[in-house]
Amino acid sequence: MCNIGTLNVRGLNCDLKVRQLCTDLETYKLEFIAIQETHRSETGLSSLESIKQRKNRLFHSGEINNN
């Protein structure tokens, strides 16, 4: 069985928020988490690290603003 969660983060541009997200993954023993409102404009793959130095991957898709 796979543990999945969702979270509205209201921005994920601060290093502290990224580390807290990774720590929440560990605390709640989540294997996958769907996050909304990251406010990231780029699309790609990021390597994230929790406070305990556990590595996680973030696949993200952002909207490019041409204004």
C-alpha positions as CSV (number, residue, x, y, z in Angstrom):
1,M,0.0,0.0,0.0
2,C,1.1,3.5,-0.8
3,N,0.6,6.6,1.4
4,I,-0.4,9.7,-0.5
5,G,-1.2,13.2,0.8
6,T,-2.2,16.6,-0.6
7,L,-1.2,20.1,0.6
8,N,-1.8,23.7,-0.3
9,V,1.6,25.3,0.4
10,R,0.9,29.0,-0.6
11,G,4.4,29.4,-2.0
12,L,7.5,27.2,-2.0
13,N,10.2,29.7,-2.7
14,C,11.7,29.8,0.8
15,D,14.3,27.2,1.8
16,L,12.6,26.8,5.2
17,K,9.3,25.9,3.6
18,V,11.0,23.3,1.4
19,R,12.7,21.7,4.4
20,Q,9.4,21.7,6.3
21,L,7.6,20.0,3.4
22,C,10.3,17.3,3.3
23,T,10.0,16.8,7.1
24,D,6.2,16.5,6.8
25,L,6.8,13.7,4.3
26,E,8.8,11.9,6.9
27,T,6.6,12.6,9.8
28,Y,3.4,11.4,8.1
29,K,5.3,8.6,6.3
30,L,4.1,9.8,2.9
31,E,5.6,8.3,-0.3
32,F,3.8,10.8,-2.6
33,I,2.4,14.3,-2.0
34,A,0.5,16.5,-4.4
35,I,1.2,20.2,-3.6
36,Q,-0.7,23.2,-4.9
37,E,0.1,26.9,-5.1
38,T,3.9,26.5,-5.2
39,H,4.3,29.8,-7.0
40,R,7.1,28.3,-9.0
41,S,7.3,29.6,-12.6
42,E,9.7,27.0,-14.0
43,T,9.0,23.4,-15.0
44,G,11.4,20.6,-14.1
45,L,12.8,18.4,-11.4
46,S,14.3,19.7,-8.1
47,S,16.2,17.8,-5.5
48,L,15.0,18.6,-2.0
49,E,16.5,17.7,1.4
50,S,14.8,17.4,4.8
51,I,16.1,18.6,8.1
52,K,17.3,15.0,8.7
53,Q,19.2,15.2,5.3
54,R,16.8,12.7,3.6
55,K,16.7,13.3,-0.2
56,N,13.4,13.9,-2.0
57,R,12.5,14.8,-5.6
58,L,10.0,17.4,-6.6
59,F,8.6,17.2,-10.1
60,H,7.0,20.6,-10.8
61,S,5.2,22.3,-13.6
62,G,4.8,26.1,-13.6
63,E,3.2,28.6,-15.8
64,I,5.5,30.9,-17.8
65,N,4.3,34.5,-17.5
66,N,5.1,36.4,-20.8
67,N,4.1,39.9,-19.4
